[in-house]
């Protein structure tokens, strides 16, 4: 049961970061690309990643209740920065008033994840730019349609944070097997269903 | 202010903003289901245009509302780590079910609905909206189940220093949940009805040529409000016996607790009376020709939203000093974080959420002013496809 929930959390987190590369990457590249076209390409993927993030944090809370609070409150100001960036990014993309606000939001949220990664690995703060760089590279691969490179850069975005989670010892931090069994009945079938549905969104919108 | 006061203020502010979005989302999706179902059955162009116009407003509100929800969810871990540590096994279950089987699916169905416009079979497209609406209400269901547990903790056993899940079914039959759930459902449908009425009235005041379109919308709004408000008020009063049983001290939590409760009841009653007085005036469009009721309808748009905030203030302040009634004190649940860090997040999130609410209002007002028939140019990237 423990391994199953670690795998589920890893899948959801990796799903978020793999999809986040589409929009944060595009946001980071806005100063250097044709902005209307770049944003139009991103549209079917917009908000696609946030649902994975919400699901991941939900699983973190329910399945790892004694880890979630320590993990988030231990990096309180990092998450303030990160969530501020996320709010700015999502609002700015909708408003489409100032492209630099989209850029600033993408930069804040990706730098925030970089800082969180450094926090997880007990690494110095200057490790933080690694996430913005990875998102930007993945965004560039997506925008310039270099599909051969695509799986590699997607994996590079997806893996750092889930792998850093692997350094945490979760013994005694997980919920009771009663709670985990109940939730597993729901979590296991829902993830493939969402993958199929999200894939359909992209397939339909490119028709 | 201490860390616990700041964290409480932040939770109150962000939750209030979040709920404004939620209320309109739930209300509009219900009305959209009615409109698109009629379109799919009759094939009438006016119903298609109504689906498009109200759908656009719904999508704008949904996309911005998501953002407030993301911050809401993080807030439990950021500021209230004691809640997860103590009650995460029980409280976390409905919360996780909300993210997995409600929100996760709801957003995805909605995405398919948006991008499937004109590209999918009409009936398939309609069923996506039905699924979006069902999962949206499922979301409210699980959140209210989690909230009901905080007010009347059931279905748990104490295992050392933490709560364990003992009886999941008890969480779903919790009287503090079921009575409030019905109230919230009808509150959101009322908000949708009042909103649709007010926006349609605005177009009659401006004498927009789209009379058939807004006449139908106004009727739907008024009838919805008239049908939703009596059960709304009844479900409100039905909670008093439950409160008397499970939270007898609720009325004395703070000296002014009666004020928000009183305002909410007043607004609820006013909406019942106003909507039922308007019903006979729908005959031969008397309400439109009289004109002055149209102005009242526009002024009335904020009322259900104000009432909802008053209602939550009563419900949540009345729980103090407990976070989980009788089991966990609010002051014992706050994270071990410096007050200055919470102050920073309070300032950042509150200003951003205020900005989001204004953005939502501006974008919706823009979409409303443009009316049904123009190309939905830069309103929102998601709306372009509608």
Interface residues (C-beta under 8 A of the other chain):
Chain A: X39 X40 X42 X43 X44 X46 X47 X48 X50 X51 X53 X54 X55 X57 X58 X59 X60 X61 X62 X63 X65 X66 X68 X69 X70 X71 X72 X73 X76 X77 X79 X80 X83 X84 X86 X87 X88 X90 X91 X93 X94 X95 X96 X175 X176 X178 X179 X182 X183 X186 X187 X190 X193 X194 X197 X198 X200 X201 X204 X205 X207
Chain B: X60 X63 X64 X66 X67 X69 X70 X71 X73 X74 X76 X77 X78 X79 X80 X81 X82 X83 X84 X85 X87 X88 X89 X90 X92 X93 X95 X96 X97 X98 X99 X100 X101 X103 X104 X105 X107 X108 X109 X111 X112 X115 X116 X119 X120 X159 X162 X164 X165 X166 X168 X335 X336 X337 X341 X342 X344 X345 X348 X349 X352 X353 X355 X356 X359 X363 X378 X380 X381 X382 X384 X385
